[in-house]
Amino acid sequence: MKKILIYLNCIISAFLLSLIPVFKILVDIENIETNLFVLLLIIYICILIVLSIASIYLMVEIIKEILKRKSLGYKIINILVLVLFNILVIPFFYKKEILNERINKKYLIYVSYIFILLIVFFITDNIYKKSLMKINIKEKELSEVYNLYKTKDDFATFKFKYGFIVKDVNDYDLYAIDNNRNLVVSVFNYDITNYEQKTHLDFINKSVNDLKSSKDKFEEYEKLKTENLPDRVVTTVSYVGKSKNSSLCVYKFSLITFNDKPNNILYITEISIKDKYYKYKDELKEIVNSVKIN
């Protein structure tokens, strides 16, 4: 019975390991993120961990038997083979060292099964690598493609990487969204002669207070910073916030006043899921830096 369980452990372990490229394809290529798939992935990992622990236990038991042998060379070579090839040779060593049995047809069938799984593994892994390479090449090509988008009042022009599309949303002077990467960039052009607020800090404080009242959590993430550039003044600050039905997001506020247009403040809000923020941070900064008045 124990011998059958050992074979079963190794057979299932080998099968699950051969599925690793398949899961990589589903996650990285197909971008499957459903709750059912995540649950399946967790169950898969848990089973693999349990089987790995069982395999390690068997290896320890076999190594104990090998160490009883007198020849030092025999011990070193067999332990190395066992550690390097583990599930491929565990049944062999168990029969040889613990049961003192000879190799039979069952083990040869098992080895054939392992080699078939190895072939499947390398084929699917090759498919994964080629697909990932195509995606990387396409992303690199698209990363060099930019679109110029103007505010509704034709006051300013921004440069966006490929993927952003402009939508006509409420009173925004510009609203651009990248659905694939969950990025949102919105712009208001404020003529400060028409508002109570007169400074960058005035507008930031009002926005932050408004957002705090509508969020479960809204806290400063990156401290306020002001840059005095030759043609403009730029103030940036980031907050992290979450409402009941949304993910935890970073809200980056950038306010720009141009020296040639002192009565106008461009108020730019960039939103990214917090876990992805640092991946896109440089690109979001590039969008703000790209703005030019028309």
BABAMI-350017 format. One record per residue (C-alpha): x, y, z; residue in three letters; chain; residue number from 1. Coordinates in Angstrom, 1 decimal. Example, Ala and Ser with C-alpha at 12.3 -4.5 7.8 and 13.67 -1.06 7.14 Angstrom:
<rs>
X;Y;Z;aa;ch;i
12.3;-4.5;7.8;ALA;A;1 .
13.7;-1.1;7.1;SER;A;2 .
</rs>
This chain:
<rs>
X;Y;Z;aa;ch;i
0.0;0.0;0.0;MET;A;1 .
2.8;2.4;0.9;LYS;A;2 .
4.5;1.7;-2.4;LYS;A;3 .
1.4;2.6;-4.3;ILE;A;4 .
1.1;5.8;-2.3;LEU;A;5 .
4.7;6.7;-3.2;ILE;A;6 .
4.1;6.2;-6.9;TYR;A;7 .
0.8;8.1;-6.6;LEU;A;8 .
2.6;11.0;-4.9;ASN;A;9 .
5.3;11.2;-7.6;CYS;A;10 .
2.8;10.8;-10.4;ILE;A;11 .
0.5;13.6;-9.2;ILE;A;12 .
3.5;15.8;-8.4;SER;A;13 .
4.9;15.4;-11.9;ALA;A;14 .
1.6;16.1;-13.5;PHE;A;15 .
1.0;19.3;-11.4;LEU;A;16 .
4.6;20.5;-12.2;LEU;A;17 .
4.0;20.0;-15.9;SER;A;18 .
1.0;22.4;-15.6;LEU;A;19 .
3.2;25.3;-14.5;ILE;A;20 .
3.6;26.8;-18.0;PRO;A;21 .
-0.1;26.4;-18.6;VAL;A;22 .
-0.9;28.5;-15.5;PHE;A;23 .
1.7;31.0;-16.6;LYS;A;24 .
0.0;31.3;-20.0;ILE;A;25 .
-3.4;31.8;-18.4;LEU;A;26 .
-2.0;34.5;-16.0;VAL;A;27 .
0.5;36.4;-18.1;ASP;A;28 .
-0.8;35.9;-21.7;ILE;A;29 .
-4.6;35.5;-21.3;GLU;A;30 .
-4.8;37.7;-18.2;ASN;A;31 .
-7.4;35.6;-16.5;ILE;A;32 .
-8.2;37.1;-13.1;GLU;A;33 .
-11.6;35.6;-12.2;THR;A;34 .
-12.3;34.6;-8.6;ASN;A;35 .
-12.8;31.0;-9.7;LEU;A;36 .
-9.5;30.9;-11.4;PHE;A;37 .
-7.7;32.5;-8.4;VAL;A;38 .
-9.3;29.9;-6.1;LEU;A;39 .
-8.2;27.1;-8.5;LEU;A;40 .
-4.7;28.5;-8.5;LEU;A;41 .
-4.6;28.6;-4.6;ILE;A;42 .
-5.8;25.0;-4.4;ILE;A;43 .
-3.2;24.0;-7.0;TYR;A;44 .
-0.4;25.6;-5.0;ILE;A;45 .
-1.6;24.1;-1.7;CYS;A;46 .
-1.7;20.6;-3.2;ILE;A;47 .
1.7;21.1;-4.7;LEU;A;48 .
3.1;22.2;-1.3;ILE;A;49 .
1.7;19.2;0.5;VAL;A;50 .
3.1;16.8;-2.2;LEU;A;51 .
6.4;18.5;-2.0;SER;A;52 .
6.6;18.0;1.7;ILE;A;53 .
5.7;14.3;1.3;ALA;A;54 .
8.5;14.0;-1.3;SER;A;55 .
11.0;15.6;1.0;ILE;A;56 .
10.0;13.3;3.8;TYR;A;57 .
10.6;10.3;1.4;LEU;A;58 .
13.9;11.6;0.3;MET;A;59 .
15.0;12.0;4.0;VAL;A;60 .
14.0;8.4;4.7;GLU;A;61 .
15.9;7.1;1.6;ILE;A;62 .
19.0;9.2;2.5;ILE;A;63 .
19.0;7.6;6.0;LYS;A;64 .
19.2;4.2;4.3;GLU;A;65 .
21.9;5.3;1.9;ILE;A;66 .
24.0;6.7;4.7;LEU;A;67 .
24.1;3.2;6.3;LYS;A;68 .
26.2;2.0;3.4;ARG;A;69 .
30.0;1.7;3.9;LYS;A;70 .
31.3;3.2;0.6;SER;A;71 .
31.6;7.0;0.8;LEU;A;72 .
31.5;7.3;-3.0;GLY;A;73 .
28.3;5.3;-3.1;TYR;A;74 .
26.7;7.6;-0.6;LYS;A;75 .
27.8;10.8;-2.3;ILE;A;76 .
26.8;9.7;-5.8;ILE;A;77 .
23.4;8.3;-4.8;ASN;A;78 .
22.4;11.2;-2.6;ILE;A;79 .
23.3;13.6;-5.4;LEU;A;80 .
21.2;11.7;-7.9;VAL;A;81 .
18.3;11.5;-5.5;LEU;A;82 .
18.4;15.3;-4.8;VAL;A;83 .
18.9;16.3;-8.4;LEU;A;84 .
16.3;14.0;-10.0;PHE;A;85 .
14.0;13.6;-6.9;ASN;A;86 .
10.5;12.5;-8.1;ILE;A;87 .
12.0;10.8;-11.1;LEU;A;88 .
14.1;8.4;-9.0;VAL;A;89 .
12.3;8.4;-5.6;ILE;A;90 .
10.4;5.1;-6.5;PRO;A;91 .
13.6;3.6;-7.7;PHE;A;92 .
15.6;4.4;-4.6;PHE;A;93 .
12.7;3.4;-2.3;TYR;A;94 .
12.4;0.0;-3.9;LYS;A;95 .
16.2;-0.5;-3.9;LYS;A;96 .
17.3;1.0;-0.5;GLU;A;97 .
14.2;0.3;1.7;ILE;A;98 .
12.4;-2.6;0.1;LEU;A;99 .
15.5;-4.3;-1.4;ASN;A;100 .
13.5;-5.0;-4.6;GLU;A;101 .
14.7;-5.0;-8.2;ARG;A;102 .
13.5;-2.7;-10.9;ILE;A;103 .
10.5;-4.0;-12.8;ASN;A;104 .
8.3;-3.0;-15.7;LYS;A;105 .
6.1;-0.7;-13.5;LYS;A;106 .
9.1;1.6;-12.8;TYR;A;107 .
9.9;1.7;-16.5;LEU;A;108 .
6.3;2.7;-17.3;ILE;A;109 .
6.5;5.4;-14.6;TYR;A;110 .
9.8;6.7;-16.1;VAL;A;111 .
8.1;6.8;-19.6;SER;A;112 .
5.2;8.8;-18.0;TYR;A;113 .
7.6;11.3;-16.5;ILE;A;114 .
9.4;11.8;-19.8;PHE;A;115 .
6.1;12.4;-21.6;ILE;A;116 .
5.2;15.0;-19.0;LEU;A;117 .
8.6;16.6;-19.5;LEU;A;118 .
8.0;16.9;-23.2;ILE;A;119 .
4.6;18.5;-22.5;VAL;A;120 .
6.2;20.9;-20.1;PHE;A;121 .
8.9;22.0;-22.6;PHE;A;122 .
6.4;22.4;-25.4;ILE;A;123 .
4.0;24.5;-23.3;THR;A;124 .
6.9;26.5;-21.8;ASP;A;125 .
8.2;27.2;-25.3;ASN;A;126 .
4.7;28.4;-26.3;ILE;A;127 .
4.6;30.6;-23.2;TYR;A;128 .
8.0;32.1;-24.0;LYS;A;129 .
7.2;32.8;-27.6;LYS;A;130 .
3.8;34.4;-26.7;SER;A;131 .
5.4;36.5;-24.0;LEU;A;132 .
8.1;37.6;-26.5;MET;A;133 .
5.5;38.7;-29.0;LYS;A;134 .
3.6;40.7;-26.3;ILE;A;135 .
6.8;42.4;-25.2;ASN;A;136 .
7.7;43.3;-28.8;ILE;A;137 .
4.2;44.7;-29.3;LYS;A;138 .
4.3;46.6;-26.1;GLU;A;139 .
7.7;48.1;-26.9;LYS;A;140 .
6.4;49.2;-30.3;GLU;A;141 .
3.3;50.7;-28.8;LEU;A;142 .
5.3;52.4;-26.0;SER;A;143 .
6.9;54.6;-28.7;GLU;A;144 .
3.5;55.7;-30.1;VAL;A;145 .
2.1;58.9;-28.6;TYR;A;146 .
-1.2;60.8;-29.0;ASN;A;147 .
-1.7;64.5;-28.5;LEU;A;148 .
-4.9;65.5;-26.8;TYR;A;149 .
-6.1;69.0;-26.2;LYS;A;150 .
-8.3;70.4;-23.5;THR;A;151 .
-11.9;71.3;-24.6;LYS;A;152 .
-11.1;75.0;-24.4;ASP;A;153 .
-8.0;74.5;-26.5;ASP;A;154 .
-5.9;76.0;-23.7;PHE;A;155 .
-3.3;73.2;-23.5;ALA;A;156 .
-2.1;70.0;-25.2;THR;A;157 .
-1.0;66.8;-23.4;PHE;A;158 .
1.0;63.9;-24.8;LYS;A;159 .
-0.2;60.4;-23.9;PHE;A;160 .
1.2;57.0;-24.6;LYS;A;161 .
-0.8;54.6;-26.8;TYR;A;162 .
-3.7;53.1;-24.9;GLY;A;163 .
-5.3;56.2;-23.5;PHE;A;164 .
-8.6;57.3;-25.1;ILE;A;165 .
-10.4;60.6;-24.5;VAL;A;166 .
-13.9;60.6;-23.2;LYS;A;167 .
-16.4;63.5;-22.9;ASP;A;168 .
-17.1;63.3;-19.2;VAL;A;169 .
-19.1;66.0;-17.2;ASN;A;170 .
-17.3;69.3;-16.8;ASP;A;171 .
-13.7;68.0;-17.3;TYR;A;172 .
-11.7;69.9;-19.8;ASP;A;173 .
-9.9;66.7;-20.6;LEU;A;174 .
-10.6;63.1;-19.5;TYR;A;175 .
-8.4;60.3;-20.7;ALA;A;176 .
-8.5;56.7;-19.6;ILE;A;177 .
-6.5;53.5;-20.3;ASP;A;178 .
-8.9;50.6;-19.5;ASN;A;179 .
-6.2;47.9;-19.9;ASN;A;180 .
-4.0;49.4;-17.2;ARG;A;181 .
-6.7;51.0;-15.1;ASN;A;182 .
-5.2;54.5;-15.4;LEU;A;183 .
-7.3;57.7;-15.4;VAL;A;184 .
-6.1;61.3;-16.1;VAL;A;185 .
-8.5;64.2;-15.7;SER;A;186 .
-7.8;67.9;-16.2;VAL;A;187 .
-9.6;71.1;-15.2;PHE;A;188 .
-8.5;74.5;-16.4;ASN;A;189 .
-9.4;77.0;-13.7;TYR;A;190 .
-9.5;80.7;-14.3;ASP;A;191 .
-8.7;81.9;-10.8;ILE;A;192 .
-10.5;85.2;-11.3;THR;A;193 .
-13.7;83.2;-11.2;ASN;A;194 .
-13.0;81.3;-8.0;TYR;A;195 .
-12.5;81.8;-4.3;GLU;A;196 .
-9.4;79.7;-4.4;GLN;A;197 .
-6.4;81.6;-5.7;LYS;A;198 .
-3.3;79.4;-5.1;THR;A;199 .
-2.3;75.8;-5.8;HIS;A;200 .
-2.6;75.0;-2.1;LEU;A;201 .
-6.2;76.4;-2.0;ASP;A;202 .
-7.3;74.1;-4.8;PHE;A;203 .
-5.6;71.1;-3.3;ILE;A;204 .
-7.1;71.6;0.1;ASN;A;205 .
-10.6;72.0;-1.3;LYS;A;206 .
-10.2;68.8;-3.4;SER;A;207 .
-8.8;66.8;-0.6;VAL;A;208 .
-11.6;67.8;1.8;ASN;A;209 .
-14.2;66.9;-0.8;ASP;A;210 .
-12.6;63.5;-1.4;LEU;A;211 .
-12.2;62.7;2.2;LYS;A;212 .
-15.9;63.1;2.8;SER;A;213 .
-16.7;60.5;0.0;SER;A;214 .
-14.0;58.0;0.8;LYS;A;215 .
-13.6;55.4;3.5;ASP;A;216 .
-9.9;56.1;3.6;LYS;A;217 .
-8.0;59.1;2.1;PHE;A;218 .
-4.4;59.8;3.4;GLU;A;219 .
-1.3;61.6;2.2;GLU;A;220 .
0.9;59.2;0.2;TYR;A;221 .
3.7;61.4;-1.2;GLU;A;222 .
4.4;64.8;0.3;LYS;A;223 .
3.6;68.1;-1.4;LEU;A;224 .
6.4;69.3;-3.6;LYS;A;225 .
6.7;72.6;-5.6;THR;A;226 .
9.0;73.1;-8.6;GLU;A;227 .
9.8;76.5;-10.0;ASN;A;228 .
10.7;75.9;-13.7;LEU;A;229 .
11.7;78.5;-16.3;PRO;A;230 .
8.2;78.7;-17.8;ASP;A;231 .
5.9;77.3;-15.1;ARG;A;232 .
5.3;76.5;-11.4;VAL;A;233 .
4.3;72.8;-10.7;VAL;A;234 .
2.9;71.6;-7.4;THR;A;235 .
2.4;67.9;-6.9;THR;A;236 .
1.1;65.7;-4.0;VAL;A;237 .
-0.3;62.2;-3.8;SER;A;238 .
-3.0;60.6;-1.7;TYR;A;239 .
-4.1;57.1;-1.3;VAL;A;240 .
-7.8;56.4;-1.0;GLY;A;241 .
-10.5;53.8;-1.1;LYS;A;242 .
-14.3;53.7;-1.2;SER;A;243 .
-16.5;50.8;-0.4;LYS;A;244 .
-16.8;49.5;-3.9;ASN;A;245 .
-13.3;50.4;-5.3;SER;A;246 .
-9.7;49.2;-5.0;SER;A;247 .
-7.1;51.1;-3.1;LEU;A;248 .
-5.9;53.8;-5.4;CYS;A;249 .
-3.3;56.5;-5.6;VAL;A;250 .
-4.6;60.0;-6.5;TYR;A;251 .
-1.7;62.2;-7.8;LYS;A;252 .
-2.6;65.9;-8.0;PHE;A;253 .
-0.5;68.1;-10.2;SER;A;254 .
-1.2;71.9;-10.5;LEU;A;255 .
0.5;74.0;-13.1;ILE;A;256 .
0.6;77.7;-13.5;THR;A;257 .
2.4;79.1;-16.6;PHE;A;258 .
4.3;82.3;-16.4;ASN;A;259 .
2.6;83.6;-19.5;ASP;A;260 .
-0.9;82.7;-18.1;LYS;A;261 .
-0.8;83.6;-14.4;PRO;A;262 .
-4.6;83.6;-14.0;ASN;A;263 .
-5.0;80.0;-15.1;ASN;A;264 .
-4.3;76.8;-13.1;ILE;A;265 .
-4.3;73.5;-14.8;LEU;A;266 .
-5.4;70.9;-12.2;TYR;A;267 .
-4.4;67.4;-13.2;ILE;A;268 .
-5.6;64.3;-11.3;THR;A;269 .
-4.0;61.0;-12.2;GLU;A;270 .
-5.4;57.8;-10.7;ILE;A;271 .
-3.8;54.4;-10.5;SER;A;272 .
-4.4;51.2;-8.5;ILE;A;273 .
-1.9;51.4;-5.6;LYS;A;274 .
-0.2;48.1;-6.4;ASP;A;275 .
0.6;49.3;-9.9;LYS;A;276 .
1.4;53.0;-9.1;TYR;A;277 .
5.2;52.7;-9.1;TYR;A;278 .
5.1;50.8;-12.3;LYS;A;279 .
3.4;53.7;-14.0;TYR;A;280 .
4.7;56.6;-11.9;LYS;A;281 .
7.3;57.8;-14.5;ASP;A;282 .
4.7;57.7;-17.3;GLU;A;283 .
2.3;59.7;-15.2;LEU;A;284 .
5.0;62.3;-14.5;LYS;A;285 .
5.8;62.3;-18.2;GLU;A;286 .
2.2;63.2;-19.0;ILE;A;287 .
2.3;66.2;-16.6;VAL;A;288 .
5.7;67.3;-18.0;ASN;A;289 .
4.4;67.1;-21.6;SER;A;290 .
1.8;69.8;-21.3;VAL;A;291 .
2.1;72.9;-23.5;LYS;A;292 .
-0.1;75.9;-23.7;ILE;A;293 .
-1.5;76.5;-27.2;ASN;A;294 .
</rs>
